[in-house]
Structure formats: C-alpha cells, structure tokens
Amino acid sequence: MADQSATQASDASPSGATSWPSRDAFEVPAIGSWTYRLMIRWGWLLMRTHFRIEIRGEAFPTNGPVVIIQNHSNGLGDAHFPMSATRRPIRVLVKYSLLKMPLVGYVLRNIDAIPMYRKKDGVDTRQNASSFEAIDTALLDGAVIAIFPEGESLNSHRLRPLKSGMARMLVSAFEASDNKLNPIVVPVGVTYEDRDRFRSTASAVMGEPFEVVPIIERAGFEFRVAIRAIMKESRARMEKLTIQADSEEEWRAAVGLERILPRSSAPIGMRQIEALKALRRDTGEGAERRREIIDKVGDSLRRARLSGDEILAPTPGWLSIALPLLALSPLLILALAVWGLPVLLSERASLRAPTPDKMVTVRLLGNFVLVPALAVLTAVTLGLTVSLAAGGAWLLAALLSVATFTWSYDHAAAAMARWRRRVIARTSGGTESIPGALRSIREAFAVRR
C-alpha cells in the first residue's frame, strides 16, 4: 500500500491528466524534402540505438504556425525529440558555424535550418536580420520552428536563463502579418537519465501548447512588454517539464531518490520533479539520516544501472537470460564486426571534444557516419568480388545485427540480477541491509507525499 501511494503524485501530467500517452510520431510517414525524411529515419535509428527513447505528454498541433521551445543539454541529439514528435517538417534554428561543417552542414542546409549569429562566436550579429526575415516568412506560411532558447548546449541541474530572441521572433512574425498571425508555442522538456551512458533512458515531455496573441493583447500591443511577458510565460511552462534543483547536491539527491522510489508510468523527468518535491518537504525528524541513505544508496544504484524496483524484484533464472543470447550469438558476433571499429574510433575521437555534451555528439555523429559506411563498403566489396547476392545478404545481416545488439544489450542487463546485491554492497556496505534501506525510504516518503 505504501509503494502504491508513493507513485500517485508522479502519475499526473502537467495539464492534470493521469496518463502519459506516447507522442512519438515516427510511425506516421514524415513529409518534406527527401533529405529531411532520410535524416528523420536515420536519426531515429541512431538515437534509439544509443538511448532508450520515450516521447510523452500533450498532443502536438496539427496545423498553423508553431514554435517549439526546448531545453538544450546534448548537442545535436536534442533535435531528435521535436522531429520525432510530429510528422510536420520542422525548421531548426542552429548556430551558423554548424552550417560550415562538412557533413553536418550539408544536412542542415538541405533541411532548411536557419542560422543564428551569436556575439560570443565573434561574428557580425547584424546578419540575424536575414534570419528573422526567414523566420517571419516560415511562420506566415504555417511552418514549425524549433529553437533552444538557453542558447547553448550544457548539462545542468536546472533550466538556464532564456535568450529573448525566441520572444522577439514571435513578436516580429506577428507584426509582419499585420497583427493577424497567432503562433502557438509548444514547450518541451528533455531529461537524460545518464546522458553519457549507452542505452540509458532519454525522455521528452511535450508540454501544453499556448497562444502568443492573448499575451500580446494583455500587454496592450506594447511589444517590449509583450516580449517580457512571453519570456516569463515560456520559462514558467518549461520549468514544469524538467527538474529545477537549487544546487548540484540537491539534484543528485533527487535523482537518487527517483531511483529508490517505486517507478510510476510517468516519464523520468516528471518522476525526478516529484522526488525533488518530496525531498524539500522532508524536514522532520530523521531527515538528515534519510538524506545520507538516499545519497549513498542512490549513487550505488546509478553506478550499477539499477532501480529500487529491480533490487526488490525476484532474481531471474540463468536460463531465461542465457538461452536467448545463445540463440542470437551469430548475429551478436556479426554486430561486433559492424560496430567494433566505428564505435572504437568514435569513442577515441570524442575524448578530444572540448565539453562533455560535445563528447556525446561526437560519438553519435561518428556512429552516424562510420557504422553505415563500413556496412555499405563491405557489402559493395562482397558484391564486386563474390556476388551481388552475397553483398545484399551482408547488408541485411548487418542491419539485423544492429537491432539484435541493442535488444541483447538490454536483455543481458537482466544478468545484473545475479550480482546486484553484491555490486550495491561494495559501495553501500551490508548486502542484506540494502533491501531494508530501500523499503524504509519508500515508506517514509510515501507518508510525506
């Protein structure tokens, strides 16, 4: 009963709903240029190979001008979420330097990405005038535009200050339409369970859309006042979709508590928000001791890539783990040939990246290019030296091996059940005390929710 009550608060969506329907629109054929469609599909495969993706929340507007505002913590990978949440083609605002990169620039130019010129990059920001004209035209045509108003990619324990350019472009488009345009803003909050780890969860929550015109009208058509009001409303909406901790320590405690508590059907970002609220309410007797347990056990669970639910669940048998892996072993061996060299090269190249978020981007892009390149090159070589059938069979087997590898990786994680108490004990102390500590924390926070 305690475990059940502990999950109720995190089951509600920002708009008050008690369920979290999927908003992943990949199953609907994308529209737009062939480059855009190709990038959507390959990006889908790339991101969902590296992460376990979930896109949940409110329905995306089906027509009219839309501006997506999203937090930014994982470089180019963040663009996957808005593009996979709707079948409508999206124009993304990017820093101008990305358009000059050899492969990335080619793709971005062919999907009509809009460059933004930042003062910090040492460029003439007056060039943004042409970008604003492109935005005005796009919104007047009923397009969808995605922007990351924090301005740069950086993993953080809370939403960073938003740049006013987002609000200024909305007002600019409204003016360009002779005050007739009513763009809709869709806030999106993205949370990475462990951004740098393969097959960790990456979650996007689609917030409730809101209209811009009512805000402008309340401001009396004073556009400077309207810009500030739009910024305030946008920030308030975005803060509801991701955790907003006051410090790195508080963030770590909330993330640890989320792993300890029973996991509800809510996306991971919402569960972290509820865990933070529970921590802040826990100020009574024994709170300091509970925080120590949360910090210690939560960190151990994170390192072992486990949750409290997995610790307390019955241990699976060896046969249920080993037999599927043995049956798929030929494809798993092939996956090493397809993945081995590209992944190694990408990992080595990412070590030269200047910031942690760019390390993940380098890995993703490295795999984006190298994995298919190696598979296709091998298939062509076999086709020319052996037969076309051999080349085609290799290419099909390579694709199957990638899918098999990701499934097998997730399945093999169940093998941790055999060692989970031992792994936790190494860093927490006391093998048998861990389940008891988990239960005591769950009971304590179930009362406080």
N, C-alpha and C positions, 0 to 999 in steps of 0.2 A: 504493500500500500504506500509506503514511504517513497519507493522508487517511482511509482506511478505519479504521485503528486509532484515529484521533483521535475517532471517533464512538461507539465501543463503550461507553464508560463512561456516556454520557448516554442510551443506549438503554434502560437498566433503570429500571423504575418503583420507587416506594418499597417496595413489597411484594416486590420481586425479579423481577417479570415482565420480559420483554424486548420487550414490545409495549405500545402505548398505544391501546387501543380507545376509540372515541368514546363518551361518556356523555351526549350531547345527546339528550334525550327529547322534543324538540318534535314529532317525527313521530307520537308517540302522543297522542291527544286528551287534553287536561287535564280533570280533574274538579274539582268545586267550584262556586261561585256563577258566574252568568253574568258578573259584573263581573271575577272572577278570571280566567276563561277569556279574556275580551276583553283584559284587561291583559297576560296572558301572550303573546298573539298580537301585540298591537301593540308590546309591549316587545321581542319577538323581532325584529320588523321594524325598530324604531328602533335597537336596539343593533347589529344586524348590517348596518345601513346605515352606521353611524358607524365600526364596528370590524370587523376580520376575527376572528370568534369561534371558539375551539376549547375544547371541554369534554372532558377526557380523564381516565383513571385508573380507580379501583376502582368496582365496581357499587354502586348506591345500594340500601339496604334496602327491600324491597318492602312490609313491614308492620311494625307495632309503633311505639312512641314513638321519635322521632328528634330529636336536637338538632344542627343544623348550626352549626359554628363557622368563621368565615371572616375573613381579614384585610380591612381596610377602607381603600381608597385613592382611591375615585372616587365618593363620594356615593351617590345613588340608583341609579346604574348598576350598582353591585356586586350589588344584589339580583337582577339578571337571571340570574346564574350558578346559584344554588341552584334557582331557579324553573324553569330550563331543563334541569336535570339529572335531574328526576324528574316523573312525571305526577301524583304525590301533591300535593294542595294544601298550601301552606306558609303558616304564620303568622309574620310577620316582626316582630321587636322593633325599634321606632323611637323616637327621641326625641319627646316629647309635642308639641313645637312644630310638627312636620311635620303633625300631625293638624289643626292650625288653619289651614293654608294652603288657599286657595280650591279649587283643582282637586286638588292632591296629597292634601290631607286627605280630600276626598270619596272618592277611590280607595282610600286606605289604610283608611278606616273600613269601606268595603264589602268589603274582603278580610280583615277581622278582624285588622288589625295591632294589636299590643299596645304601648301607650305605656310608656315608661320615663322616670322623672323624675330628672334629674341635679342634684346640688348646684351644679355650675358654672353651670347655667342659672337659678339664683336661684329655684327652686321648692321646694315642700314635698316632700321625698323620702319622707315617710310615705305618700304616695299610691301608692308602689310596692307597698304591701301588696295592693292590689286587683289589680295587675298580676301579682304572684306567685300569687295565687289563680287568675287566668285561665290562667296557665302550668300550674299543678298540674292544673286541670281538662282542659286540652288534652292534656297528656301522658297522663293517666289514660284519655283517650278514644283514645289511639294516634295523636295528631297529629304533624305535623312542624313544628318551630320553628326559625327561623334567627336567629342572633344574631351581631353583630360585636363580639367581646369586647375589642377595642382601645378601644372606647368612642367614637371619633370618626374621621371620615374625614381621612386625611392621607397623602400620598405619602411613603414612607420607604425607606431602603436596607436596612431590616431590620424584623422583627416588633417592634412596640412592646409595652410591658407590658400584660398582660391584666387586665381587671377581674374581680374574684372573683364578681360577680353571676351569671355563667354557671354556675359550680360550685354556688353556693348554690341556684339554682333547680333544679338536678338533684337535690340532696340533699333539697330541700323536697318535690319531687314524690315522691321515694322514701319519705319519711316519711308523706306524705298517703295513700299506698297501703298503709299498714301494712307497710312494708318488702317489698312484693311486686313493685313496678314495677322493670323493668330497662331503662331508656332506653339507646339506642345513640347515641354521638356520632360524627358524620362531620366530620372536618376538611377544609377546602377552602382551597387557596392560589390566589390570583388574581394574575396578573402582566400588566402592561400594557407592551408593547414601547415605546410612546411615547404616554402617556395623552392628551396634548393634540392629537395629530395625527390627522386624518381618515384612515380606512382603515388604521390601524396594527393590529397584532395584539393581541388581548386573550385571555389563556389562563387557564383554570381547571383545576386538578388536584384530583380527588377522592381524598382520602387513604383509608387503610384504616380502616374503622369499628372502634370499640372500645366495650366494655360498661362501664357505670358500677358495677354491683353488685360485681364482683370487687374493684374498688378500695376500695369501702366495707367489704367484708368483711376485706380485708387491713389496713384501718385499725381493725379491732375495733369497728366501728359507732360510733367516736368521730367525730362529724360534722365537728368543726373540723379534725381530722387528715385526714379524707376530702376535705374541700374543698381543702386544700393539695395533697393527692395528685392530685386531679382537675385542678387548675390546672397542676401540674407535668407530668402526662401530656399534657394538651391542648397546652401550649406546645411540648413535645418533638415532638409529631406535626405541629403547624403549621409549625414551623421546618424540617421536611423538605420542605415544599412550595413555599417561596419563598426567594429569595436572602437570606442573612444576612451582609451586609458590615459590617466594623467602622467604616467611615467612608464619607463621600460619594465620596472619591477612589478608594477600593478598589472601591466599587460601579461607578463609571464605567469603571474599568479592566476589570472582569469583564464588563460589558455590551458594551464594545468588543471584548474577546476573543471573546465569543459570536458577534459579527457576523463576525469574521475566520475562525474555525474552520469546518470543514465542518459543515453543518447535518444533524443526525440526525432521526429520526422522533419524537424526544421533544418534549414541549411546551416552549415558550420558557422557562418558569420553571425547568424541570429543566436545560435547556442552560446557563442562567446560573449555576445552582448548580455544575455541573461546571466551567464556566470559572473560577469563583472558587476552587474547589479546586485547579485547575491552576496558577493564579497563586500561590497560597500555597505550593505545592510547588516553584515555580520560584525557587530561591535560589542557584543555582550561577553559574558564570562566564557573564558576558554578560546576567544577569538584568535589570540596570538599563537596559541598552540596549534589551532586548526590551520592557521596560515603556514606554519612551519611544515606541517604534514603535507599540505597542498603543494608547497614549493618542492619538497623532496620527492614525493610520490609522483606528482605531475611531471616533473622533469625526467624521472625514470621511465614513465610511460611514453613520453615523447621520444626518448632515445631508443626505446625498444619498439617504437611504432605500434603501440597497443593502446587500447582504451580500457576503462574500468569494466565495461561490459564483457570484453574479451578475457580479462583476468578472472572474472567470476563465472564465466561460462564453462560447461563441461569440456574436458580435453578431448579433441577428436582422435580417432584411432589412426595408426600409421597407414593402414591400407587405404583409407579414404583419401589420404594425401598422396601416397606414393603411386598408386595404380594409374591415375590419370596422367601423371608426369611420365611414367614409363611408357604408356601408350603413345604419348606425343613426343617421345625423345628424338625421333628422326627430324621432326620439324624444329625442335629446340636446338639440335646441333647445327642445322642449317641456319637458324637465326643468329648463331654466333658468327657464322661466315658473313651474313648480311650486315649485322650490326657491329661486329667486333672492331674492325679498323675505323669506320666512321665515328663511332662513339668515343673511341680512344683519342682520335685526332681532335674531336670537338672538345673533349674534356681538357686536353692539354692546351688548346687554343684559349679556352675560357679562363685559364689561370692568368693570362695576360690582360684580361679585361680590367679597366680602372675601378669599377664599382661592382658590388655583389649582384645588383639587378642586371647589369650588363653581362655578368658571367652566365646567368641563366639564358639570356638572349643569344649569346654566342653558341651555347650548347644546342639550343633549339634550331638556330639557323644552320649550324654545322650539320646537324642531322637532316634538316630540310633539304640541303644540297647533296650531302655525301651519301646518305643511305640510298635514295633512288638512283643517284649517278652510278654507284657501284653495282646495283642490281641490274640496271639497264646496260651498262658496259659489259658485264659478264654475259647477259642474255645475247647481246649483239655478237660478242666473240664466239659464243657457242653456236649461234645461228650461222656465222660465216665459216667456222671450222668444222662443225659437226653437221647440224641440220637446223632448219627453221623450227622444227618441232621441238628440238632439244632446247633452243633458246626460249621459245614460248613456255615450255614446261618449267624452265628455271625461273622465269619471271613470275609465273603464277605461284610456284613454290615459295619464292622469296616473299611475296605479299602475304601468303598464308602463314609463313614463319613469323612475320612481324606481329600479326594478330594473335598467333599462338603464344608467342613470347610474352606479350602483355598479360594475357589471360593466365598463363602459367605462373608468371611472377606474382600475381595477386593470389592465386591458389596456393602457391608454395609458402606464402606468408602465414598460412594456417599452421605450418610446421612449427612456428614460434610457440604454439600452444604447449609443445613438449618442454620448452625451455623457459617459458615466460616467467614463471615464479623465480627460476634461477637467475635470469637476467635482471629482474627487478631487485632481487635480493642483493646483488653485487653493489648496487648504488644506494639502496634504501635500508638494508640491514634487517634481517629477520624474515626468512622465507614465509613462515606461517602467519606473520603479523600483517602482511600486506593486504590480503582479503579483508581482514578485520578492520584495518585502517580505512579501506575503501568504503566499507559498509557504514562505519561511524561517521565519515564525512558526508555520505549520502543522506543519512538520517538527520544529521544536524542541519544541512541545508534544505532538506525537504520541509522542515518545520518553519524555516525562515522565508520561504517563497510565498 
